Amino acid sequence: MSANDQPQMHAVAQAASSAAHPVPDRHGANFYATDPELQSLLELYLPADLLAHLQPHLQRMGELAGGRIDELAGIADRNPPELEYRTRAGQDSQRIIKHPAYEELERIAYGEFGLQAISHRDDMLGWQGKMPPMVKYALTYLFVQSEFGLCCPLSMTDSLTRTLKKFGAPELVNKYLPRLLSLDWDEQAQGAMFMTEQAAGSDIANTLTMAAPQADGSWLLSGDKWFCSNPDAEFAMVLARVEGGAPGMKGISLFLLPRTLDDGRTNHYRIVRLKDKLGTRSMASGEIRMDGAVAYLVGEQGRGFVQMADMVNNSRLSNGVRSAGMMRRAVAEAEFIAHERIAFGKRLEQMPLMQRQLDKLRVPAEQARTMVFQTAQTLMRSDAGEPHAYALLRILTPLIKFRACRDARKVTGDAMEVRGGCGYIEEWSDPRLVRDAHLGSIWEGTSNIVALDVIRAISREGSLPVLQGYLKGLLDQAGLAPAYRQSLEDALERAGVLAEKAAQDGGDVLARQAATGLYNCTTAIAMAWEAAQTGSSERLRLSQLVLLHRVLPRDPLELAEVPAAWQE
C-alpha cells in the first residue's frame, strides 16, 4: 500500500464505523460508572466507609437511570396523568389516574431507594445510623438525569416531613409521621405544598384562603389554591389566613391538610382541574378548592410563612440538585455524540470549535455540581448546629436555586444542538430535558424573587462575611498559583462590594447581577479547592474557565485564553 493510499483507507474505515452507528445512542449506559468526576467528588465529600457501603446502590441507580428509568420517563412523559371525577357507577370520587410507567418510577424512588425518607431514618439502604444529606442528593442527581417530574413529589414529601418534625405538635407528629417514613408501599404517604394563589403568587401577604378554628382543635380551610403539584398526596402543607387575625404576613399560619379524614372519608377539598404544563408532564399539578377542609395548625399561629420558608428552602436546594443533574445528562449526551459521531473524516470531539462548545456546556454543569456538594455539606453542618453554618446555608441555597436553574435552560438547549436534527425529535431525551429545565427557575420562587432572597440573607442573616470567610478558608487549602489565587481573591472582593450595594436601600435592581457574581466566585473557588483535594487538573481548568468567561471583563472581539501566570 502506498503512502497516498493510507489516508484514503483510513477515511473508508471511519466511514464504515460511522455507518455501523449512524446515530449514536447512549441508552443503556450506567450513569454512575461512566461519571468518574462524580465518583471522585463523592470520595472527597463522603466518609470512606459510608461510600464503600453505598457503592452497590450508586451503581444500581446509575444502571437504572441509564436504562429502565429512562425508558419509563419517556413513556410517562407521553402519557400524562388524567383526573377522574366520578366512578363508573356514578359516584363522586376523584382519582388521578397515573400511567403504569409513572407508578413503576414511584416504586423505584419511594420503594427501592426511599429517597423521601433517607434524611429522616437511621436504617436506610442497609446502613445503621443517619446518613448525611449528600447521599440523598447524590442518588437524586443520578435519578433526575432521566426523570424530573417525580422528583418534585419526592422533594415535597421529604421537605414536608422535615417541617412537620421541626414545628409540629408532638401529637400531630406521632399521628402522621409514621406513614411519611414508612417504606411499605401500601402504607407510605406522599406530601405536597399548597401555597400559590391567583391573587398572591410570590406575595404571600395577599393569601386569601381562610382558616376557622374548631372546638376540637382542628381548623376548617376555605379557598382556592392555584398551582398544586402532586394534588392527590396524602398530606399537604397549606398557608391560610386565620379568621380575625392580623393583616398582612402576620396573619398567615401553616396547616397540615390530610387527604383522608379519620373516619375514612375524603377531606372537603376538590381538585378542580389538572394543569397542561410545558414540562414535568409525567407528574400531576392541579388547582385545589377547599370548602371547609379539616386541617391542623403546624407551629406557632401567625408565623406560617417563616415556618413554610424552611420547607421552601429545602425544596429550593432540591431544585438546584435537579437542575445540576439535568445539565450533567445534557453534557454527557453531547460528549458521547461528539466522541462517536464522525463527520468530514474526524470525530466531532477532535474539532476545535466543538471542543470550545463542549467546554461552554461543561463549565455551568460542573459549577452546579460543585454547588450541590457544597450546599449539601453546609446543610449537614447547619442541622448539627455548627456556628455560622446556618448563615452560610441561607446564602448558598438561593444562590444555587437562582443561577443553576437558569443555567440549565441554556445548557440543555445548547446540548440538544450537538445531536443535530435528532435532538429535536421527541424520541430522544433532549426535548424533555429542555422542557423540564424551564421549571426550575419558576417553581419555589422565580429568578427575581430568589435573587432578592440572596440579598435578604445578606441584610438579615449577615451571610456575606460568613461566605467570604468560608471561601478564603478554601483558598488557603487549595495551593494555587499566586497569580490565580490573587485573581480569585480580587473577584470575590468585587463581588462582595456589589452585593453590599445591592443590600442597601434602592439596590434591588442589582440583585440578579450580585447573585450571579457571588455564585460564579463561589463555584470557581470551590472547584479550585476540589481540584487540589482530588488532584484533578481538569477541575482546576474548569475553575479557571469560570473566572475567565463568567466573571472577569473581556473583549468580545478577542480570543480569551487562560493567562500563563495562572498555571505557574
KOLMISE-680236 format. One record per residue (C-alpha): residue in one letter; residue number from 1; y, z, x. Coordinates in steps of 0.02 Angstrom, whole numbers, plus 50000, padded with zeros to 5 digits. Layout:
! residues N
 res   n    yy    zz    xx
   A NUM     Y     Z     X
...
! end
This chain:
! residues 568
 res   n    yy    zz    xx
   M   1 50000 50000 50000
   S   2 50169 49952 50070
   A   3 50317 50070 50080
   N   4 50402 49966 49946
   D   5 50256 49992 49827
   Q   6 50259 50184 49839
   P   7 50418 50215 49733
   Q   8 50353 50094 49602
   M   9 50184 50182 49590
   H  10 50271 50350 49582
   A  11 50376 50286 49437
   V  12 50219 50222 49349
   A  13 50135 50392 49370
   Q  14 50286 50481 49299
   A  15 50292 50361 49152
   A  16 50108 50394 49116
   S  17 50140 50580 49119
   S  18 50286 50559 49000
   A  19 50180 50452 48885
   A  20 50047 50588 48878
   H  21 50178 50713 48822
   P  22 50319 50609 48745
   V  23 50393 50757 48653
   P  24 50372 50921 48749
   D  25 50308 51059 48635
   R  26 50315 51239 48694
   H  27 50222 51308 48542
   G  28 50083 51425 48594
   A  29 50171 51493 48748
   N  30 50166 51681 48773
   F  31 50350 51732 48763
   Y  32 50319 51887 48868
   A  33 50205 51814 49001
   T  34 50323 51667 49028
   D  35 50476 51778 49048
   P  36 50468 51857 49222
   E  37 50650 51913 49210
   L  38 50609 52019 49057
   Q  39 50461 52095 49148
   S  40 50569 52136 49299
   L  41 50704 52218 49193
   L  42 50577 52322 49098
   E  43 50512 52386 49264
   L  44 50690 52440 49304
   Y  45 50732 52523 49138
   L  46 50567 52600 49082
   P  47 50460 52735 49164
   A  48 50314 52657 49258
   D  49 50178 52750 49162
   L  50 50251 52702 48993
   L  51 50273 52520 49043
   A  52 50093 52512 49105
   H  53 50034 52581 48938
   L  54 50140 52455 48843
   Q  55 50080 52301 48937
   P  56 49945 52253 48809
   H  57 50068 52274 48666
   L  58 50203 52171 48752
   Q  59 50075 52036 48793
   R  60 50012 52039 48614
   M  61 50188 52024 48541
   G  62 50229 51885 48664
   E  63 50073 51791 48613
   L  64 50108 51811 48428
   A  65 50292 51765 48444
   G  66 50248 51603 48532
   G  67 50110 51561 48410
   R  68 50069 51639 48242
   I  69 50239 51720 48209
   D  70 50324 51555 48249
   E  71 50211 51464 48126
   L  72 50238 51593 47989
   A  73 50426 51596 48016
   G  74 50438 51409 47989
   I  75 50336 51419 47829
   A  76 50436 51568 47762
   D  77 50600 51481 47803
   R  78 50547 51330 47698
   N  79 50485 51441 47556
   P  80 50620 51571 47520
   P  81 50588 51717 47401
   E  82 50612 51699 47214
   L  83 50668 51826 47084
   E  84 50554 51850 46934
   Y  85 50643 51934 46788
   R  86 50500 51957 46665
   T  87 50312 51968 46667
   R  88 50209 51830 46589
   A  89 50184 51948 46440
   G  90 50372 51951 46411
   Q  91 50408 52124 46481
   D  92 50571 52153 46576
   S  93 50507 52190 46751
   Q  94 50597 52121 46901
   R  95 50497 52068 47052
   I  96 50543 51974 47208
   I  97 50404 51851 47246
   K  98 50385 51832 47433
   H  99 50287 51692 47512
   P 100 50121 51747 47589
   A 101 50187 51692 47759
   Y 102 50329 51818 47747
   E 103 50209 51954 47691
   E 104 50100 51919 47843
   L 105 50254 51936 47952
   E 106 50287 52105 47869
   R 107 50112 52163 47909
   I 108 50134 52118 48092
   A 109 50304 52200 48111
   Y 110 50284 52353 47997
   G 111 50096 52375 48009
   E 112 50030 52322 48178
   F 113 50183 52368 48283
   G 114 50275 52492 48170
   L 115 50444 52431 48232
   Q 116 50532 52527 48094
   A 117 50453 52693 48147
   I 118 50445 52686 48338
   S 119 50606 52786 48358
   H 120 50551 52922 48236
   R 121 50369 52961 48276
   D 122 50286 53028 48433
   D 123 50117 52943 48410
   M 124 50160 52758 48413
   L 125 50057 52620 48495
   G 126 49937 52747 48565
   W 127 50072 52840 48662
   Q 128 50091 53027 48641
   G 129 50273 53077 48640
   K 130 50437 52999 48585
   M 131 50469 52829 48663
   P 132 50645 52777 48715
   P 133 50741 52652 48606
   M 134 50711 52521 48740
   V 135 50531 52500 48681
   K 136 50581 52457 48504
   Y 137 50714 52337 48562
   A 138 50601 52251 48690
   L 139 50470 52216 48557
   T 140 50603 52162 48433
   Y 141 50679 52050 48567
   L 142 50513 51957 48575
   F 143 50482 51955 48387
   V 144 50654 51889 48342
   Q 145 50635 51740 48456
   S 146 50532 51667 48314
   E 147 50580 51765 48157
   F 148 50755 51829 48124
   G 149 50756 51864 47936
   L 150 50629 52005 47934
   C 151 50720 52093 48074
   C 152 50859 52139 47952
   P 153 50745 52246 47839
   L 154 50663 52318 47995
   S 155 50832 52371 48064
   M 156 50891 52441 47898
   T 157 50731 52541 47875
   D 158 50748 52612 48049
   S 159 50934 52648 48026
   L 160 50913 52724 47852
   T 161 50779 52839 47921
   R 162 50894 52892 48062
   T 163 51039 52926 47943
   L 164 50930 53022 47820
   K 165 50861 53132 47958
   K 166 51034 53163 48029
   F 167 51132 53200 47870
   G 168 51009 53227 47727
   A 169 50974 53396 47650
   P 170 50804 53469 47701
   E 171 50730 53447 47527
   L 172 50784 53264 47524
   V 173 50713 53231 47696
   N 174 50548 53318 47656
   K 175 50530 53220 47495
   Y 176 50563 53044 47557
   L 177 50542 53039 47746
   P 178 50350 53033 47746
   R 179 50348 52864 47659
   L 180 50478 52793 47777
   L 181 50374 52847 47926
   S 182 50204 52803 47855
   L 183 50101 52672 47948
   D 184 49988 52647 47797
   W 185 50033 52477 47725
   D 186 50006 52535 47545
   E 187 50112 52692 47568
   Q 188 50254 52643 47683
   A 189 50429 52612 47616
   Q 190 50566 52493 47670
   G 191 50752 52529 47675
   A 192 50914 52439 47632
   M 193 51101 52466 47636
   F 194 51208 52428 47482
   M 195 51387 52434 47540
   T 196 51479 52269 47510
   E 197 51581 52242 47352
   Q 198 51687 52095 47298
   A 199 51849 52195 47296
   A 200 51810 52293 47453
   G 201 51724 52188 47585
   S 202 51767 52268 47752
   D 203 51899 52375 47667
   I 204 51783 52514 47612
   A 205 51928 52614 47537
   N 206 51928 52489 47393
   T 207 51750 52534 47341
   L 208 51739 52537 47150
   T 209 51560 52598 47122
   M 210 51570 52768 47038
   A 211 51458 52921 47057
   A 212 51444 53053 46920
   P 213 51365 53224 46959
   Q 214 51219 53288 46853
   A 215 51163 53465 46816
   D 216 51001 53444 46914
   G 217 51096 53400 47074
   S 218 51069 53213 47062
   W 219 51205 53083 47035
   L 220 51219 52931 46924
   L 221 51290 52774 47005
   S 222 51377 52634 46911
   G 223 51449 52475 46982
   D 224 51411 52311 47070
   K 225 51362 52280 47250
   W 226 51395 52102 47302
   F 227 51283 52072 47454
   C 228 51123 52174 47469
   S 229 50987 52118 47586
   N 230 50809 52173 47552
   P 231 50866 52217 47374
   D 232 50694 52273 47315
   A 233 50675 52400 47455
   E 234 50603 52569 47405
   F 235 50761 52657 47465
   A 236 50941 52608 47494
   M 237 51093 52696 47564
   V 238 51241 52667 47447
   L 239 51427 52704 47460
   A 240 51510 52761 47299
   R 241 51668 52847 47240
   V 242 51646 53020 47165
   E 243 51723 53038 46993
   G 244 51885 53138 47006
   G 245 51878 53134 47195
   A 246 52015 53097 47319
   P 247 52086 52921 47328
   G 248 52051 52801 47470
   M 249 51919 52830 47603
   K 250 51914 53020 47574
   G 251 51841 52990 47402
   I 252 51691 52891 47466
   S 253 51521 52976 47480
   L 254 51349 52921 47537
   F 255 51197 52920 47423
   L 256 51012 52885 47437
   L 257 50953 52769 47298
   P 258 50765 52762 47264
   R 259 50693 52606 47184
   T 260 50569 52707 47082
   L 261 50603 52870 46988
   D 262 50492 53024 46998
   D 263 50409 52980 46832
   G 264 50360 52808 46895
   R 265 50493 52710 46802
   T 266 50605 52585 46891
   N 267 50777 52657 46928
   H 268 50925 52599 46824
   Y 269 50988 52453 46925
   R 270 50954 52268 46919
   I 271 50951 52126 47043
   V 272 51073 52005 46961
   R 273 51026 51856 47070
   L 274 50971 51808 47245
   K 275 51088 51726 47369
   D 276 51064 51547 47427
   K 277 51101 51576 47612
   L 278 51132 51462 47761
   G 279 51008 51560 47867
   T 280 50884 51704 47860
   R 281 50810 51611 47713
   S 282 50642 51698 47730
   M 283 50718 51865 47678
   A 284 50793 51903 47507
   S 285 50975 51950 47487
   G 286 51048 51981 47315
   E 287 51178 52057 47201
   I 288 51146 52228 47126
   R 289 51214 52302 46964
   M 290 51192 52489 46942
   D 291 51201 52562 46768
   G 292 51175 52749 46783
   A 293 51057 52733 46932
   V 294 50990 52900 46992
   A 295 51039 52940 47171
   Y 296 51055 53089 47288
   L 297 51202 53142 47394
   V 298 51174 53123 47581
   G 299 51277 53236 47692
   E 300 51450 53300 47652
   Q 301 51542 53239 47499
   G 302 51693 53134 47543
   R 303 51628 53086 47716
   G 304 51521 52941 47659
   F 305 51592 52809 47772
   V 306 51586 52921 47926
   Q 307 51402 52953 47892
   M 308 51365 52772 47846
   A 309 51451 52720 48009
   D 310 51304 52794 48105
   M 311 51187 52678 48009
   V 312 51307 52532 48030
   N 313 51323 52559 48218
   N 314 51135 52564 48236
   S 315 51125 52402 48139
   R 316 51261 52326 48247
   L 317 51160 52360 48403
   S 318 51010 52282 48318
   N 319 51117 52129 48278
   G 320 51158 52114 48463
   V 321 50974 52128 48510
   R 322 50930 51992 48385
   S 323 51066 51876 48450
   A 324 51007 51906 48628
   G 325 50828 51863 48576
   M 326 50881 51704 48489
   M 327 50980 51649 48641
   R 328 50829 51682 48751
   R 329 50722 51572 48637
   A 330 50853 51434 48638
   V 331 50869 51439 48828
   A 332 50681 51446 48857
   E 333 50656 51294 48745
   A 334 50793 51199 48837
   E 335 50720 51244 49008
   F 336 50546 51191 48952
   I 337 50609 51023 48890
   A 338 50711 50995 49048
   H 339 50556 51029 49153
   E 340 50435 50924 49051
   R 341 50543 50778 48998
   I 342 50555 50630 49117
   A 343 50696 50504 49099
   F 344 50761 50373 49220
   G 345 50622 50418 49342
   K 346 50667 50602 49355
   R 347 50635 50765 49266
   L 348 50789 50817 49169
   E 349 50799 50979 49268
   Q 350 50823 50880 49428
   M 351 50984 50802 49364
   P 352 51142 50891 49423
   L 353 51232 50878 49256
   M 354 51082 50951 49163
   Q 355 51070 51091 49291
   R 356 51252 51133 49256
   Q 357 51224 51129 49068
   L 358 51072 51243 49081
   D 359 51174 51369 49179
   K 360 51303 51368 49040
   L 361 51163 51419 48922
   R 362 51086 51547 49038
   V 363 51245 51644 49076
   P 364 51284 51709 48899
   A 365 51099 51732 48861
   E 366 51073 51842 49014
   Q 367 51236 51935 48982
   A 368 51170 51982 48811
   R 369 51001 52033 48881
   T 370 51084 52149 49007
   M 371 51194 52221 48870
   V 372 51040 52259 48765
   F 373 50963 52360 48905
   Q 374 51124 52450 48950
   T 375 51164 52496 48770
   A 376 50987 52550 48727
   Q 377 50985 52661 48881
   T 378 51152 52736 48830
   L 379 51088 52767 48653
   M 380 50945 52868 48726
   R 381 51066 52970 48832
   S 382 51183 52997 48685
   D 383 51043 53059 48573
   A 384 50992 53178 48713
   G 385 51169 53250 48712
   E 386 51220 53195 48887
   P 387 51407 53217 48920
   H 388 51513 53062 48890
   A 389 51362 52960 48832
   Y 390 51422 52953 48652
   A 391 51594 52889 48705
   L 392 51508 52755 48810
   L 393 51392 52708 48666
   R 394 51540 52696 48548
   I 395 51616 52555 48650
   L 396 51458 52466 48710
   T 397 51391 52446 48532
   P 398 51538 52349 48458
   L 399 51554 52252 48621
   I 400 51378 52181 48607
   K 401 51396 52152 48421
   F 402 51561 52059 48445
   R 403 51526 51948 48594
   A 404 51337 51920 48597
   C 405 51333 51872 48414
   R 406 51473 51746 48439
   D 407 51393 51676 48596
   A 408 51229 51649 48504
   R 409 51310 51522 48388
   K 410 51361 51411 48534
   V 411 51207 51436 48641
   T 412 51085 51390 48502
   G 413 51189 51237 48457
   D 414 51204 51176 48636
   A 415 51020 51207 48670
   M 416 50975 51100 48520
   E 417 51059 50954 48607
   V 418 50939 50966 48755
   R 419 50794 50921 48641
   G 420 50892 50770 48581
   G 421 50859 50696 48409
   C 422 50704 50802 48382
   G 423 50813 50956 48398
   Y 424 50900 50910 48237
   I 425 50736 50900 48141
   E 426 50680 51050 48039
   E 427 50502 51037 48105
   W 428 50567 51116 48266
   S 429 50639 51290 48292
   D 430 50814 51230 48342
   P 431 50892 51209 48167
   R 432 50826 51378 48110
   L 433 50898 51461 48266
   V 434 51068 51380 48237
   R 435 51072 51432 48054
   D 436 51015 51609 48087
   A 437 51132 51631 48235
   H 438 51285 51619 48123
   L 439 51233 51776 48032
   G 440 51256 51899 48175
   S 441 51445 51882 48184
   I 442 51463 51910 47996
   W 443 51344 52050 47943
   E 444 51388 52230 47985
   G 445 51569 52179 48016
   T 446 51649 52011 48053
   S 447 51715 51974 48227
   N 448 51890 52037 48189
   I 449 51826 52200 48116
   V 450 51709 52233 48262
   A 451 51839 52188 48393
   L 452 51957 52312 48311
   D 453 51816 52441 48320
   V 454 51813 52417 48508
   I 455 51997 52463 48509
   R 456 51963 52609 48391
   A 457 51834 52676 48514
   I 458 51967 52670 48650
   S 459 52103 52757 48549
   R 460 51996 52885 48456
   E 461 51848 52920 48570
   G 462 51930 52896 48741
   S 463 51795 52769 48781
   L 464 51890 52659 48905
   P 465 51897 52779 49055
   V 466 51716 52826 49021
   L 467 51665 52643 49027
   Q 468 51768 52612 49184
   G 469 51693 52763 49271
   Y 470 51518 52712 49223
   L 471 51542 52535 49289
   K 472 51615 52596 49452
   G 473 51460 52702 49473
   L 474 51352 52547 49453
   L 475 51458 52456 49582
   D 476 51429 52598 49705
   Q 477 51241 52567 49690
   A 478 51248 52377 49696
   G 479 51277 52347 49882
   L 480 51382 52192 49852
   A 481 51478 52085 49975
   P 482 51650 52167 49992
   A 483 51742 52014 49926
   Y 484 51634 52004 49770
   R 485 51647 52190 49737
   Q 486 51836 52180 49754
   S 487 51843 52035 49632
   L 488 51740 52133 49505
   E 489 51849 52288 49526
   D 490 52009 52186 49506
   A 491 51943 52101 49350
   L 492 51889 52268 49275
   E 493 52061 52341 49308
   R 494 52147 52194 49225
   A 495 52030 52203 49075
   G 496 52069 52388 49059
   V 497 52257 52356 49060
   L 498 52236 52225 48922
   A 499 52127 52344 48820
   E 500 52258 52481 48835
   K 501 52391 52361 48770
   A 502 52278 52316 48625
   A 503 52259 52501 48583
   Q 504 52447 52526 48570
   D 505 52545 52505 48408
   G 506 52559 52322 48367
   G 507 52425 52274 48492
   D 508 52292 52224 48365
   V 509 52323 52040 48400
   L 510 52246 52067 48573
   A 511 52087 52149 48507
   R 512 51970 51999 48523
   Q 513 52039 51949 48692
   A 514 52023 52127 48756
   A 515 51846 52148 48689
   T 516 51792 51985 48769
   G 517 51867 52037 48937
   L 518 51780 52206 48934
   Y 519 51614 52128 48884
   N 520 51618 51999 49022
   C 521 51668 52125 49156
   T 522 51538 52249 49095
   T 523 51397 52122 49099
   A 524 51448 52046 49266
   I 525 51446 52218 49348
   A 526 51285 52275 49262
   M 527 51197 52112 49308
   A 528 51250 52134 49490
   W 529 51179 52311 49485
   E 530 51016 52247 49409
   A 531 51007 52114 49545
   A 532 51021 52247 49680
   Q 533 50887 52356 49599
   T 534 50763 52215 49568
   G 535 50802 52107 49720
   S 536 50841 51958 49608
   S 537 50956 51833 49693
   E 538 50956 51732 49531
   R 539 51026 51877 49432
   L 540 51163 51901 49561
   R 541 51204 51715 49549
   L 542 51219 51728 49360
   S 543 51329 51882 49379
   Q 544 51444 51782 49490
   L 545 51448 51639 49365
   V 546 51501 51762 49229
   L 547 51651 51813 49333
   L 548 51691 51637 49390
   H 549 51679 51548 49223
   R 550 51713 51683 49092
   V 551 51841 51798 49174
   L 552 51941 51725 49317
   P 553 52077 51594 49292
   R 554 52031 51420 49350
   D 555 52097 51244 49348
   P 556 52007 51142 49213
   L 557 52032 50986 49319
   E 558 51946 51061 49472
   L 559 51763 51099 49507
   A 560 51741 51288 49505
   E 561 51623 51349 49641
   V 562 51568 51523 49691
   P 563 51675 51575 49841
   A 564 51580 51584 50004
   A 565 51652 51758 50035
   W 566 51557 51824 49882
   Q 567 51394 51785 49971
   E 568 51431 51873 50136
! end
